[in-house]
Amino acid sequence: MAAPTNSQRARTVQEMVTSVSPAQVLNEAKSFFSRQNGVYSAFVEQEGPSYIALRGQGGEEIVIGTAPGDGGTRVTASTYLFDQQIARFLSSLPPGKSVPTPQPTTA
């Protein structure tokens, strides 16, 4: 009998590509998480040009990183308990441009 998969572990890292700049993503994250209610709010603990680390209720950490990618800015977010809030944040960002998959050529 196979061991059950840990669905929580599979959801601790979420990614997307957005059309906004890395700086805009980080500013949006600060705004989004600071205006959440009660136990779901989080505030800046560390930041740099391409990442932000937020600290929430009970010491919960949210880390959001950005990097240039095909079609826009690649955003990666990680947490253990704030999965749903990260999903909401990422869905609030506009999607990146669709990049066509190269097709093989025949000679």
PyMOL CGO cylinders between C-alpha atoms (Angstrom):
from pymol import cmd
from pymol.cgo import CYLINDER

trace = [
    CYLINDER, 0.00, 0.00, 0.00, 1.45, 3.35, -1.03, 0.3, 1, 1, 1, 1, 1, 1,
    CYLINDER, 1.45, 3.35, -1.03, 1.96, 6.06, 1.57, 0.3, 1, 1, 1, 1, 1, 1,
    CYLINDER, 1.96, 6.06, 1.57, -0.46, 8.98, 1.27, 0.3, 1, 1, 1, 1, 1, 1,
    CYLINDER, -0.46, 8.98, 1.27, 0.97, 12.12, -0.26, 0.3, 1, 1, 1, 1, 1, 1,
    CYLINDER, 0.97, 12.12, -0.26, 1.28, 15.19, 1.88, 0.3, 1, 1, 1, 1, 1, 1,
    CYLINDER, 1.28, 15.19, 1.88, -0.88, 17.76, 0.05, 0.3, 1, 1, 1, 1, 1, 1,
    CYLINDER, -0.88, 17.76, 0.05, 0.29, 20.52, 2.42, 0.3, 1, 1, 1, 1, 1, 1,
    CYLINDER, 0.29, 20.52, 2.42, 3.92, 19.99, 1.42, 0.3, 1, 1, 1, 1, 1, 1,
    CYLINDER, 3.92, 19.99, 1.42, 3.00, 20.19, -2.26, 0.3, 1, 1, 1, 1, 1, 1,
    CYLINDER, 3.00, 20.19, -2.26, 1.37, 23.59, -1.71, 0.3, 1, 1, 1, 1, 1, 1,
    CYLINDER, 1.37, 23.59, -1.71, 4.15, 25.41, 0.17, 0.3, 1, 1, 1, 1, 1, 1,
    CYLINDER, 4.15, 25.41, 0.17, 5.67, 26.91, -3.02, 0.3, 1, 1, 1, 1, 1, 1,
    CYLINDER, 5.67, 26.91, -3.02, 3.53, 28.66, -5.60, 0.3, 1, 1, 1, 1, 1, 1,
    CYLINDER, 3.53, 28.66, -5.60, 4.66, 30.31, -8.84, 0.3, 1, 1, 1, 1, 1, 1,
    CYLINDER, 4.66, 30.31, -8.84, 3.28, 32.45, -11.64, 0.3, 1, 1, 1, 1, 1, 1,
    CYLINDER, 3.28, 32.45, -11.64, 4.36, 34.87, -14.36, 0.3, 1, 1, 1, 1, 1, 1,
    CYLINDER, 4.36, 34.87, -14.36, 2.95, 38.40, -14.32, 0.3, 1, 1, 1, 1, 1, 1,
    CYLINDER, 2.95, 38.40, -14.32, 3.19, 41.39, -16.63, 0.3, 1, 1, 1, 1, 1, 1,
    CYLINDER, 3.19, 41.39, -16.63, 4.14, 43.83, -13.84, 0.3, 1, 1, 1, 1, 1, 1,
    CYLINDER, 4.14, 43.83, -13.84, 7.73, 44.66, -12.87, 0.3, 1, 1, 1, 1, 1, 1,
    CYLINDER, 7.73, 44.66, -12.87, 9.53, 42.98, -9.96, 0.3, 1, 1, 1, 1, 1, 1,
    CYLINDER, 9.53, 42.98, -9.96, 9.37, 46.23, -7.95, 0.3, 1, 1, 1, 1, 1, 1,
    CYLINDER, 9.37, 46.23, -7.95, 5.60, 46.45, -8.53, 0.3, 1, 1, 1, 1, 1, 1,
    CYLINDER, 5.60, 46.45, -8.53, 5.13, 42.83, -7.40, 0.3, 1, 1, 1, 1, 1, 1,
    CYLINDER, 5.13, 42.83, -7.40, 6.96, 43.52, -4.13, 0.3, 1, 1, 1, 1, 1, 1,
    CYLINDER, 6.96, 43.52, -4.13, 5.05, 46.75, -3.50, 0.3, 1, 1, 1, 1, 1, 1,
    CYLINDER, 5.05, 46.75, -3.50, 1.77, 44.96, -4.16, 0.3, 1, 1, 1, 1, 1, 1,
    CYLINDER, 1.77, 44.96, -4.16, 2.79, 42.19, -1.73, 0.3, 1, 1, 1, 1, 1, 1,
    CYLINDER, 2.79, 42.19, -1.73, 3.52, 44.72, 1.04, 0.3, 1, 1, 1, 1, 1, 1,
    CYLINDER, 3.52, 44.72, 1.04, 0.15, 46.36, 0.50, 0.3, 1, 1, 1, 1, 1, 1,
    CYLINDER, 0.15, 46.36, 0.50, -1.82, 43.11, 0.14, 0.3, 1, 1, 1, 1, 1, 1,
    CYLINDER, -1.82, 43.11, 0.14, -0.46, 41.40, 3.27, 0.3, 1, 1, 1, 1, 1, 1,
    CYLINDER, -0.46, 41.40, 3.27, -0.52, 44.50, 5.49, 0.3, 1, 1, 1, 1, 1, 1,
    CYLINDER, -0.52, 44.50, 5.49, -4.25, 45.03, 4.87, 0.3, 1, 1, 1, 1, 1, 1,
    CYLINDER, -4.25, 45.03, 4.87, -5.31, 41.43, 5.62, 0.3, 1, 1, 1, 1, 1, 1,
    CYLINDER, -5.31, 41.43, 5.62, -7.46, 40.92, 8.70, 0.3, 1, 1, 1, 1, 1, 1,
    CYLINDER, -7.46, 40.92, 8.70, -6.15, 39.66, 12.03, 0.3, 1, 1, 1, 1, 1, 1,
    CYLINDER, -6.15, 39.66, 12.03, -4.16, 36.46, 11.90, 0.3, 1, 1, 1, 1, 1, 1,
    CYLINDER, -4.16, 36.46, 11.90, -3.57, 36.73, 8.13, 0.3, 1, 1, 1, 1, 1, 1,
    CYLINDER, -3.57, 36.73, 8.13, -1.74, 40.05, 8.11, 0.3, 1, 1, 1, 1, 1, 1,
    CYLINDER, -1.74, 40.05, 8.11, 2.04, 40.08, 7.65, 0.3, 1, 1, 1, 1, 1, 1,
    CYLINDER, 2.04, 40.08, 7.65, 4.64, 42.82, 7.64, 0.3, 1, 1, 1, 1, 1, 1,
    CYLINDER, 4.64, 42.82, 7.64, 8.07, 43.35, 6.09, 0.3, 1, 1, 1, 1, 1, 1,
    CYLINDER, 8.07, 43.35, 6.09, 10.92, 41.75, 7.96, 0.3, 1, 1, 1, 1, 1, 1,
    CYLINDER, 10.92, 41.75, 7.96, 13.57, 41.77, 5.20, 0.3, 1, 1, 1, 1, 1, 1,
    CYLINDER, 13.57, 41.77, 5.20, 13.64, 42.97, 1.63, 0.3, 1, 1, 1, 1, 1, 1,
    CYLINDER, 13.64, 42.97, 1.63, 15.93, 43.39, -1.33, 0.3, 1, 1, 1, 1, 1, 1,
    CYLINDER, 15.93, 43.39, -1.33, 15.55, 44.35, -4.99, 0.3, 1, 1, 1, 1, 1, 1,
    CYLINDER, 15.55, 44.35, -4.99, 14.17, 40.93, -5.95, 0.3, 1, 1, 1, 1, 1, 1,
    CYLINDER, 14.17, 40.93, -5.95, 12.59, 39.51, -2.77, 0.3, 1, 1, 1, 1, 1, 1,
    CYLINDER, 12.59, 39.51, -2.77, 10.61, 40.28, 0.34, 0.3, 1, 1, 1, 1, 1, 1,
    CYLINDER, 10.61, 40.28, 0.34, 10.28, 38.32, 3.59, 0.3, 1, 1, 1, 1, 1, 1,
    CYLINDER, 10.28, 38.32, 3.59, 7.16, 39.03, 5.62, 0.3, 1, 1, 1, 1, 1, 1,
    CYLINDER, 7.16, 39.03, 5.62, 6.40, 37.95, 9.18, 0.3, 1, 1, 1, 1, 1, 1,
    CYLINDER, 6.40, 37.95, 9.18, 2.86, 37.22, 10.30, 0.3, 1, 1, 1, 1, 1, 1,
    CYLINDER, 2.86, 37.22, 10.30, 0.88, 36.04, 13.30, 0.3, 1, 1, 1, 1, 1, 1,
    CYLINDER, 0.88, 36.04, 13.30, 2.75, 33.52, 15.43, 0.3, 1, 1, 1, 1, 1, 1,
    CYLINDER, 2.75, 33.52, 15.43, 5.99, 34.11, 13.55, 0.3, 1, 1, 1, 1, 1, 1,
    CYLINDER, 5.99, 34.11, 13.55, 4.73, 32.65, 10.25, 0.3, 1, 1, 1, 1, 1, 1,
    CYLINDER, 4.73, 32.65, 10.25, 7.03, 33.63, 7.39, 0.3, 1, 1, 1, 1, 1, 1,
    CYLINDER, 7.03, 33.63, 7.39, 6.09, 34.42, 3.81, 0.3, 1, 1, 1, 1, 1, 1,
    CYLINDER, 6.09, 34.42, 3.81, 8.87, 34.79, 1.25, 0.3, 1, 1, 1, 1, 1, 1,
    CYLINDER, 8.87, 34.79, 1.25, 8.23, 36.19, -2.21, 0.3, 1, 1, 1, 1, 1, 1,
    CYLINDER, 8.23, 36.19, -2.21, 10.93, 36.29, -4.87, 0.3, 1, 1, 1, 1, 1, 1,
    CYLINDER, 10.93, 36.29, -4.87, 10.93, 37.75, -8.37, 0.3, 1, 1, 1, 1, 1, 1,
    CYLINDER, 10.93, 37.75, -8.37, 13.04, 37.19, -11.48, 0.3, 1, 1, 1, 1, 1, 1,
    CYLINDER, 13.04, 37.19, -11.48, 12.80, 38.18, -15.13, 0.3, 1, 1, 1, 1, 1, 1,
    CYLINDER, 12.80, 38.18, -15.13, 11.21, 35.40, -17.14, 0.3, 1, 1, 1, 1, 1, 1,
    CYLINDER, 11.21, 35.40, -17.14, 9.72, 34.59, -20.51, 0.3, 1, 1, 1, 1, 1, 1,
    CYLINDER, 9.72, 34.59, -20.51, 6.55, 36.64, -20.85, 0.3, 1, 1, 1, 1, 1, 1,
    CYLINDER, 6.55, 36.64, -20.85, 7.11, 38.87, -17.80, 0.3, 1, 1, 1, 1, 1, 1,
    CYLINDER, 7.11, 38.87, -17.80, 8.21, 38.63, -14.18, 0.3, 1, 1, 1, 1, 1, 1,
    CYLINDER, 8.21, 38.63, -14.18, 8.38, 35.19, -12.58, 0.3, 1, 1, 1, 1, 1, 1,
    CYLINDER, 8.38, 35.19, -12.58, 7.02, 35.28, -9.02, 0.3, 1, 1, 1, 1, 1, 1,
    CYLINDER, 7.02, 35.28, -9.02, 7.74, 32.51, -6.52, 0.3, 1, 1, 1, 1, 1, 1,
    CYLINDER, 7.74, 32.51, -6.52, 6.12, 32.54, -3.08, 0.3, 1, 1, 1, 1, 1, 1,
    CYLINDER, 6.12, 32.54, -3.08, 6.66, 30.20, -0.15, 0.3, 1, 1, 1, 1, 1, 1,
    CYLINDER, 6.66, 30.20, -0.15, 5.03, 29.68, 3.24, 0.3, 1, 1, 1, 1, 1, 1,
    CYLINDER, 5.03, 29.68, 3.24, 3.84, 26.87, 5.49, 0.3, 1, 1, 1, 1, 1, 1,
    CYLINDER, 3.84, 26.87, 5.49, 0.51, 28.22, 6.72, 0.3, 1, 1, 1, 1, 1, 1,
    CYLINDER, 0.51, 28.22, 6.72, -0.53, 31.13, 4.48, 0.3, 1, 1, 1, 1, 1, 1,
    CYLINDER, -0.53, 31.13, 4.48, -1.13, 29.05, 1.30, 0.3, 1, 1, 1, 1, 1, 1,
    CYLINDER, -1.13, 29.05, 1.30, -4.57, 30.47, 0.64, 0.3, 1, 1, 1, 1, 1, 1,
    CYLINDER, -4.57, 30.47, 0.64, -3.45, 34.06, 1.14, 0.3, 1, 1, 1, 1, 1, 1,
    CYLINDER, -3.45, 34.06, 1.14, -0.52, 33.56, -1.25, 0.3, 1, 1, 1, 1, 1, 1,
    CYLINDER, -0.52, 33.56, -1.25, -2.87, 32.08, -3.84, 0.3, 1, 1, 1, 1, 1, 1,
    CYLINDER, -2.87, 32.08, -3.84, -5.15, 35.11, -3.47, 0.3, 1, 1, 1, 1, 1, 1,
    CYLINDER, -5.15, 35.11, -3.47, -2.22, 37.50, -3.79, 0.3, 1, 1, 1, 1, 1, 1,
    CYLINDER, -2.22, 37.50, -3.79, -0.88, 35.78, -6.91, 0.3, 1, 1, 1, 1, 1, 1,
    CYLINDER, -0.88, 35.78, -6.91, -4.33, 35.74, -8.49, 0.3, 1, 1, 1, 1, 1, 1,
    CYLINDER, -4.33, 35.74, -8.49, -4.57, 39.51, -7.92, 0.3, 1, 1, 1, 1, 1, 1,
    CYLINDER, -4.57, 39.51, -7.92, -1.59, 40.10, -10.24, 0.3, 1, 1, 1, 1, 1, 1,
    CYLINDER, -1.59, 40.10, -10.24, -2.16, 40.45, -13.99, 0.3, 1, 1, 1, 1, 1, 1,
    CYLINDER, -2.16, 40.45, -13.99, -0.93, 37.43, -15.94, 0.3, 1, 1, 1, 1, 1, 1,
    CYLINDER, -0.93, 37.43, -15.94, 2.20, 37.61, -18.06, 0.3, 1, 1, 1, 1, 1, 1,
    CYLINDER, 2.20, 37.61, -18.06, 2.27, 37.41, -21.80, 0.3, 1, 1, 1, 1, 1, 1,
    CYLINDER, 2.27, 37.41, -21.80, 1.77, 34.02, -23.34, 0.3, 1, 1, 1, 1, 1, 1,
    CYLINDER, 1.77, 34.02, -23.34, 5.01, 32.82, -24.90, 0.3, 1, 1, 1, 1, 1, 1,
    CYLINDER, 5.01, 32.82, -24.90, 4.53, 30.46, -27.84, 0.3, 1, 1, 1, 1, 1, 1,
    CYLINDER, 4.53, 30.46, -27.84, 6.25, 27.11, -27.63, 0.3, 1, 1, 1, 1, 1, 1,
    CYLINDER, 6.25, 27.11, -27.63, 8.85, 26.74, -30.39, 0.3, 1, 1, 1, 1, 1, 1,
    CYLINDER, 8.85, 26.74, -30.39, 7.79, 24.23, -33.00, 0.3, 1, 1, 1, 1, 1, 1,
    CYLINDER, 7.79, 24.23, -33.00, 10.30, 21.81, -34.52, 0.3, 1, 1, 1, 1, 1, 1,
    CYLINDER, 10.30, 21.81, -34.52, 11.26, 22.52, -38.11, 0.3, 1, 1, 1, 1, 1, 1,
    CYLINDER, 11.26, 22.52, -38.11, 11.58, 19.90, -40.78, 0.3, 1, 1, 1, 1, 1, 1,
    CYLINDER, 11.58, 19.90, -40.78, 14.27, 20.05, -43.40, 0.3, 1, 1, 1, 1, 1, 1,
]
cmd.load_cgo(trace, "trace")
